[in-house]
Amino acid sequence: MVQLSDFENLLHESVRIHGHLCPGQVLGVKMSMCGLREIGIIDPKGKDKKSLIVFVEIDRCATDAIQSVTGCSLGHRTMKFMDYGKMAATFVNLETGRAVRVIAKEDSRQKAKEFFS
Ligand SMILES: [Zn+2]
């Protein structure tokens, strides 16, 4: 199990799944790390698998990163797509009822680019 605090490894895995390194991967991984931490999910692909659902508002690169980190997907009905056109995702812990919406700020895309320049 990759630790949720291990940004480099999570990014590596998401790039492998998505096919390329892009700002969306950096943002999606960071958003997922933040969201899962806030709702108290530590093992999204293991013991917490049934406790997690994610509402994504992005149908772009970052969504693949969120799927990679959380293990949630449309096919498993654990990821729901809400077409609001925002760089945002809501992470819900079904066990505790705790939920958090994480938004990428306007300047975060530039910061994400700088990360791997
Ligand atoms: Zn991409």
Residues whose N, C-alpha, C, O or C-beta is under 5 A from the ligand:
A	BS01	ZN	H20 C22 G24 C61
